[in-house]
Amino acid sequence: MPLTIPKPLIPILIKPKVPGWLFVAALVAQYAILATTGSTAPECQVKLENIHYSSSVKRNLGKDAIKLNAVTSCTTNQVYSKLQAKIHVLENEKVSVIYQSVMNRSNAEIKNPKEAIFLDFWTKCEKGTIRSYLGSVDGEVVLANGKTLPVSGSTKDFLPVLCDFRAK
């Protein structure tokens, strides 16, 4: 037996409980509040991989090398980023810089314009040696709105790296 609703009850069931103008006013007010409090200044950061033996440098250039990869990541679109990298080594309880790049520029990624990737920071290493390395970068990001933001970061800890290719 099918369920039937009496005709006088239908308008009561679909009649809005709140007047339409009040509903629209509430939506506009909510949008205005979110637009003023939710708009934060753009932020950018640098994400660094741990320094590692570079199989790509070995494969492409035939050199044993350690490498530092970096990505600048922002909360809004960027045009490009510029970074200068340093690779520090810890030997005999003494820290020294064994590599310092020139300022490198990387355009924002086409698929994700909030990021720019840096894969060119590397230096030769002596095959078969294990040394402790730390990487650091300093630079700036140029956003799509024209603003420039400074960025910097480091790998935080010295980590031992074997200068030798190991298949994964």
N, C-alpha and C positions, 0 to 999 in steps of 0.2 A: 504494500500500500504506500503510495507516494506521499511525501510530506508536503502539505500545503499551508501557506501562511496567509491569513486573512488580509485582504487589501487595505483596510484602515491601519494595519500594523506596519506595512512596508515603509511609508514616509517617516515614521517614527524611528525605524531601525537605521535608515540612511541619512537622517537629518544630522548635520554637524552639531556637536555639543558646544563649539566655540565659534563665535562670529568670524566670518572670513577675513574682515579687515584686521581683527586682532591677531589672527594667525599670520597674516602677511607682515604686520608690524613686528611681531616676535621674530620672524625670520630675518628681517632687515636689521633689527637690533643685535641679533646674534652675529650676523655677518660683520657689522660695524665693530663689535667688541673683538672678534677674532682677527679682523684686519689690523686693528691698532695694537693689540697685545701679542698677536702671533707673528708679526713681522719682525724678525730678529736680524741683526746685521749678519752678512755672509761671513762664514768661517772657512778656513782652509788649514789642512794639516799635511804633514809628510809621513808616509808609511814606508818604513825601511825593512827589507828582508835582511836576515842575518848574512854576513859575509860568507861566501862559499867558493869552492873551487869551480871554475867556469868551464863546463863541458862545451858550451857554445863557442867560446874563444878558442879552445883547443881544436874543435871541429872546423871552425871557419878560418882561423889564422895560424893554426899549428903551434900555439904558444901555451905554456902552462901559466895560468893566471888565477888570481882571486878576484872576486867581483862583488860589487854592492849595487843592488837594484833598488830603485826608489819610485814612489808614486805620489804625486800631489793630488789630494782629494778635497773638494770644496762642497759646500752646501748649495751652491749655485753654479751656473755654467762659467767656465773659464775660457779664455782665448789661448793662453799659453802660460807655461811656467819656466823659470830660469833657476837652476841650481848649480852650486859649486860643492863638490864632494871632497872629503878627506878620508883616507884610510890610515888608521893608527895601528901600530904594532907594539906589543908589550914583550920586551926581552930584557932579561936580567933585572927585573923590577924597574925598568926604565921605559917610559912611553915616548915614542917618536912617530912623526908623520912620515909614512913611506910613499904616499900618493896624495897629490892635490890637483884636482882638475881645474880647467878653465871653467868659466861660467857656461853651462850648457843650456840650450833652450829646447823645449819639447812642446809641440802644439797639443791642444786638448784632443782627446780621443774622439773620433767621429761617432762611434757607437755610444759613448758615454762622455759628453762634453764637460762633465764635472771633474774629470780626471786627466792627468798627463803622466805618461810613463817614461822613466829614464832607465836605459839598459846599457849605458856606455861607460860606467865607472868601473874600471878594472886596472890592475897592475900585475906585472910579471911576478911569479913566485918561483922559488927553487924547488924542483921536483923532489919529492920524498921528505920534505921538511914539514914539521908541525909548528905553527906559530899562533899566538893569540892575537886576534884582530878586533878592532872596533871601527865602525863607520859613522860618519857624521856629515850632514848637509846643511847648507844655508842658502837662502834665495828668496824669490818672490813669485807671486802668482798674479797675473793680469786677468781680471774678471771681465765677463762680457759687458758689464755695465761701465767699464772703464777704470774701476778702482784697482789699486795695486795693494796686495796684502803680503807682509813678510811671512816666511815660513822657515822653520829649522827643526832639526831632530837628530837623534843618534840611535844606534843599536843598543845603547844602555850598558851592556856588559861586554868584556873581552871574551871571545870564544875561540877555542883552538880549532884550527882548520888544517887539514892535511893537504899539501900541494901535490895531488895525484888524482888521476881519473879513476873513479870507481863506478862500475856499471850498477844501475839501479834495478 
